[in-house]
C-alpha cells in the first residue's frame, strides 16, 4: 500500500466570518457517491492531532480514505488551528467552546462539506465530547445520514478528573503532556503496552510539536453543569437516524454502562451497541483501534443496521 498523502487543509467561516475554522480532508482514490464522513474530537486534543496521528503509518483519516470514504475532521473553535478567542486586557475572555458553540461550528462545517461535495447529508462520527456534539446535531435535525457515538458522555454520579476549581474558573487550560500520556498508559491492558511503548514516541512528538497545547474549558463546564447535574445536553429519543454506540471495553472515563444508557434511549430502531475488546477511552491511539476502525467502517457502509449488540 502506498504511503498516505497529507490531508488537505481548508479554512472556512463560522457563523461569524471573523472566526475562521480549520478543516482537514483525506480523499479516497476514487469517490463512489457514499456520504462524506466528518470526525469530531473530544475535550482535550483537536482533530488536527487526534485524527491525523499516524501509528505504523496510518491515522483514522487515512483509514477511512483507504476504505473509499471522503473523510473530514474539524477543529472546534479554541482548538488546534481554528480561531482562538483572546483575553481582553486584564479581564479573561468568557467561557468558550461549550457544546452550544461547538454545534454552531459543526453546522458550518457540514454546510461547507455538503457544498464542496454535493452530498445531501454526511456521516457523523464523534468521540467523547465529540459524541455529545454529534448526537446533539442529529437530535436537532442536522443533515446526518448515519451517526457513530464513540465513548459517549452521559449522566454521571461520580466526579470527573477534568472538573476542578481551576477549569471551572479559567477559560483555558494547558494540556500537561506527561500527565496526559500517563493517564492514557495507566488505563491500557498489559497485553497492549509493548506496542504502546513504541507508539508513545509518535504521540509525544506530535504533542511536543504543538506545545503548548492550550484548550478551552467550555466542555468541562458542560460536564459539571449538564452530566454531573442530571441535565443531558440532548435527548437521545430525538435521534432517528441509524446510530452506532461503540465503547472500549476497558474505558473507565466513559464506561460501557454509560454508552448503554445512551443506546437504550435512542429514538431509532436502526441502532447497534458494540464494545472494543481491550480498548480504553483512547482506543484511537491503541492497537485496539483496528477493531474500532473496522467496526465503524462496517456500520457506515451497511445498507441496513442490525438491531441490538455485537
C-alpha positions in Angstrom: 0.0 0.0 0.0 1.4 3.5 -0.9 2.0 5.9 1.9 -1.0 8.1 2.6 -0.9 11.6 1.3 -1.0 14.6 3.7 -4.6 15.7 4.4 -5.8 18.8 2.5 -6.4 21.9 4.7 -9.4 24.2 4.5 -10.1 27.4 6.3 -13.9 28.2 6.5 -16.1 30.8 8.1 -18.0 30.0 11.3 -21.3 31.8 12.0 -19.1 34.8 12.5 -16.9 35.4 9.4 -14.1 36.8 11.6 -13.9 33.4 13.5 -12.2 31.0 11.0 -12.5 27.3 11.4 -10.0 24.6 10.3 -11.0 21.5 8.4 -8.8 18.6 7.3 -9.7 16.3 4.4 -8.4 12.9 3.3 -9.8 12.0 -0.1 -10.1 8.4 -1.5 -8.5 7.4 -4.8 -12.0 7.0 -6.3 -15.1 8.6 -4.9 -18.2 6.4 -5.3 -21.1 8.6 -4.0 -21.1 7.4 -0.4 -21.7 10.2 2.1 -18.7 12.1 3.3 -17.6 11.3 6.9 -16.9 14.1 9.5 -14.9 13.2 12.6 -15.4 15.3 15.8 -12.8 15.4 18.5 -13.2 15.4 22.3 -12.3 17.9 25.1 -8.5 17.6 25.1 -7.0 17.1 21.7 -8.1 18.8 18.4 -9.0 16.8 15.4 -5.9 18.0 13.7 -3.9 15.9 16.1 -6.2 13.1 17.2 -7.3 12.0 13.7 -4.0 12.6 11.8 -1.6 10.8 14.1 0.0 8.0 12.1 0.8 4.9 14.1 2.6 2.5 11.9 1.9 4.9 9.0 -1.9 5.2 9.3 -4.3 7.6 11.0 -8.1 7.3 11.3 -8.5 9.8 8.4 -6.1 7.7 6.3 -8.0 4.5 7.2 -11.3 6.0 6.1 -9.9 7.3 2.8 -8.2 3.9 2.1 -11.7 2.4 2.5 -13.0 4.7 -0.2 -14.5 7.4 2.1 -14.2 11.1 1.7 -13.0 11.8 5.3 -13.0 15.1 7.1 -12.0 16.4 10.6 -12.9 19.7 12.2 -11.1 21.7 14.9 -13.8 23.3 17.1 -13.2 27.0 17.9 -10.5 27.4 20.5 -8.8 24.1 19.4 -5.9 23.4 17.1 -5.8 25.7 14.0 -9.2 27.2 14.4 -10.0 30.6 15.8 -8.9 31.2 19.4 -10.6 33.9 21.4 -8.1 36.3 23.1 -8.2 37.7 26.6 -9.0 41.4 26.7 -6.6 43.4 28.9 -6.7 42.0 32.4 -10.2 40.5 32.1 -10.3 36.9 31.0 -12.4 36.1 28.0 -15.7 34.4 28.6 -16.0 30.6 28.5 -15.6 29.4 25.0 -16.3 26.2 23.1 -19.2 24.8 25.1 -21.4 22.4 23.4 -23.8 25.0 22.0 -21.0 26.9 20.4 -19.4 23.7 19.1 -22.8 22.9 17.4 -22.6 26.2 15.5 -19.1 25.2 14.3 -20.3 21.8 13.2 -23.3 23.2 11.4 -20.9 25.5 9.5 -18.6 22.6 8.7 -21.5 20.4 7.5 -22.8 23.2 5.2 -19.3 23.6 3.7 -18.7 19.9 3.2 -22.1 19.5 1.5 -21.5 22.4 -0.8 -17.9 21.2 -1.6 -19.0 17.6 -2.3 -22.6 18.0 -3.5 -23.7 15.4 -0.8 -27.2 15.8 0.6 -26.0 14.6 4.1 -23.0 13.4 5.9 -22.0 10.5 8.2 -21.0 12.0 11.6 -18.6 10.3 14.0 -17.9 11.8 17.4 -15.6 10.7 20.2 -16.3 11.6 23.9 -17.4 15.2 23.9 -17.4 15.0 20.1 -20.1 12.3 20.5 -22.2 14.7 22.5 -21.9 17.3 19.8 -22.6 14.8 17.1 -25.7 13.4 19.0 -27.0 16.9 19.6 -26.6 17.7 15.9 -28.5 14.6 14.9 -31.2 15.2 17.5 -31.6 18.7 16.3 -32.4 17.6 12.7 -28.9 18.1 11.2 -28.1 16.7 7.8 -26.8 13.4 9.2 -27.1 10.2 7.2 -25.5 7.8 9.8 -24.3 8.6 13.3 -21.5 7.0 15.4 -21.1 7.8 19.1 -17.7 6.6 20.3 -17.2 6.7 24.1 -20.2 9.0 24.6 -20.8 11.0 27.7 -23.9 10.6 29.8 -25.3 11.4 33.2 -22.9 10.5 36.0 -22.9 10.5 39.8 -19.1 10.2 40.1 -16.5 13.0 39.9 -14.8 13.9 36.7 -11.0 14.4 36.9 -11.4 17.2 34.4 -13.7 19.2 36.6 -11.5 21.2 39.0 -11.7 24.7 40.6 -9.2 25.9 38.0 -11.1 24.5 35.0 -14.3 25.9 36.3 -12.8 29.4 36.9 -10.5 29.8 33.9 -11.5 30.0 30.2 -8.5 27.8 29.1 -6.2 25.1 30.4 -2.8 24.0 29.2 -2.6 20.2 28.5 0.1 18.7 30.7 1.7 16.4 28.1 3.4 14.0 30.5 0.3 13.8 32.7 -1.8 13.1 29.6 0.5 10.3 28.5 0.5 8.7 31.9 -3.3 9.0 32.2 -3.6 7.1 28.9 -1.0 4.4 29.6 -2.2 3.8 33.1 -5.5 2.5 31.8 -4.2 0.3 29.0 -4.4 -3.5 29.4 -1.0 -5.1 29.9 -1.1 -7.0 26.7 -1.2 -3.8 24.7 1.7 -2.0 26.4 4.5 -3.3 24.3 3.0 -1.8 21.2 2.1 1.4 23.0 5.7 2.0 24.2 6.6 2.0 20.5 3.7 4.3 19.6 4.3 6.5 22.6 7.2 8.3 20.8 4.9 9.2 17.9 2.3 10.7 20.3 4.8 12.5 22.3 6.5 14.0 19.2 3.1 15.2 17.9 2.1 16.8 21.2 5.5 18.4 21.6 5.4 19.9 18.1 2.0 21.5 19.1 3.1 22.6 22.6 1.9 24.4 24.5 -1.5 22.9 23.8 -4.0 25.4 25.1 -7.6 24.2 25.1 -10.9 25.8 26.2 -12.8 24.8 29.3 -16.3 25.2 27.9 -16.8 21.5 27.5 -15.6 20.9 31.1 -18.2 23.4 32.4 -20.7 21.4 30.5 -19.7 18.2 32.3 -20.4 20.0 35.6 -23.5 21.8 34.5 -25.1 19.0 32.5 -23.8 15.5 33.0 -23.0 15.9 36.7 -26.2 17.9 37.3 -28.7 15.5 35.8 -29.3 17.7 32.8 -28.5 15.9 29.5 -27.1 18.1 26.6 -29.6 16.4 24.2 -32.5 13.9 24.1 -31.4 10.6 22.6 -35.0 9.8 21.8 -34.9 12.7 19.2 -32.2 10.8 17.2 -33.9 8.9 14.4 -31.1 8.2 12.0 -29.2 4.8 12.1 -26.8 5.0 15.1 -23.9 3.0 16.4 -22.7 3.4 20.0 -19.3 1.9 20.4 -17.2 1.9 23.6 -13.8 0.5 24.7 -14.4 -2.5 27.0 -11.7 -1.1 29.3 -12.9 2.5 29.2 -13.1 3.9 32.7 -13.7 7.5 31.7 -16.9 6.9 29.8 -17.5 3.2 30.6 -19.7 0.8 28.5 -22.6 1.3 31.0 -22.8 4.9 30.0 -22.9 4.0 26.4 -25.6 1.5 27.0 -27.7 4.3 28.8 -27.5 6.3 25.6 -28.2 3.3 23.3 -31.3 2.3 25.3 -32.8 5.8 24.9 -32.2 6.2 21.1 -35.3 7.0 19.1 -34.3 4.8 16.2 -34.8 1.0 15.8 -31.7 1.0 13.4 -29.2 1.0 16.2 -26.3 -1.1 17.3 -24.2 -1.2 20.5 -20.6 -2.6 20.3 -17.6 -2.8 22.6 -14.0 -2.8 21.5 -12.1 -5.6 23.4 -9.2 -4.1 25.4 -9.9 -0.6 24.3 -9.8 2.3 26.7 -11.1 5.9 26.3 -8.2 6.4 24.0 -8.8 3.5 21.7 -7.9 5.7 18.7 -4.3 5.6 19.9 -4.1 1.9 20.8 -3.8 -1.5 19.0 -7.5 -2.0 19.6 -8.1 0.8 17.1 -8.0 -1.7 14.3 -11.2 -3.2 15.7 -12.7 0.2 16.2 -11.9 1.3 12.6 -13.3 -1.9 11.1 -16.5 -1.8 13.2 -17.2 1.9 12.4 -16.5 1.5 8.7 -18.7 -1.6 8.5 -21.6 0.3 10.2 -21.2 3.3 7.9 -21.2 1.1 4.8 -24.2 -1.0 5.9 -27.4 -0.6 3.9 -29.4 -1.7 6.9 -28.4 -1.9 10.6 -28.8 -5.0 12.7 -30.6 -4.3 15.9 -29.0 -4.9 19.3 -25.5 -5.5 20.5 -22.4 -7.1 18.8 
